[in-house]
Amino acid sequence: MFLKLLKDFSIKKLVKKSLVNYKPVVTEDKIQTVGLLIDESYFTQKEALISEITKNGIDRNALEILIYRDKIKKKDTFENPFFSRDSISFGAEFQKQDITDFINKPFDMLISYYDVEKPPLVLVTLQSKAKFKVGFSTVEKRLNAFMITTVAEKHSEFVTELFKYLKILKKI
């Protein structure tokens, strides 16, 4: 418990320091590739969310997913790369290559699908090289270029609003 708090404090300190000069990058490019960061310890309807996104014109092969869980049991199996707080060092560095690869990939859009702010998720969103970041309005306002006001359980509403505005912005 104490180590969890210490690690969270360390990550929050790094994020706070990084956000001072941080400005989300926005490009005029059309969206072809999408990174999807999901907090699966809270939101369990991953397949329904992916289905909604692909129905709106994003190719399933152009969609890369990274899963976060508060606790990962040894018997848990994942079809997508995953991480937990244990995958991050006290210096806020990722210890799994999957996470580093996800962060360094220049997605056209990153969907940060979590509405409860957790330091590991915020760190991934902050460090991502995505050109356009989308998320919930309940999370740190400086992280995303575009925010939607809803809750994670309403994935259909989130995706509908997202693609409505992406069409207006001429991103798709």
QUIHU-V874634 format. One record per pair of residues at least 12 apart in sequence whose C-alpha atoms are under 6 Angstrom apart, sorted by the first residue. I is the first residue (numbers start at 1). J is the second residue. Records with the same first field share a line. If there is no record, write none. Layout:
I=J, J
//
This chain:
7=90
11=92, 119
12=119
24=145
25=131
26=131, 132
30=171, 172
31=108, 171, 172
33=62, 107, 108
34=63, 107, 108, 109, 110
35=63, 64, 65, 110
36=65, 110, 111
37=66, 112, 113
38=67, 113
39=68, 114
40=68, 69
41=69, 70
49=155
66=81, 82
67=82
68=82, 83, 84
69=84
70=84
103=128
104=129
106=129, 130
107=130
108=130, 131
109=130, 131, 132, 133
110=130, 133
111=134, 135
112=135
115=136, 138
117=139
133=145
134=146, 147
135=147
136=148, 149
137=149
//
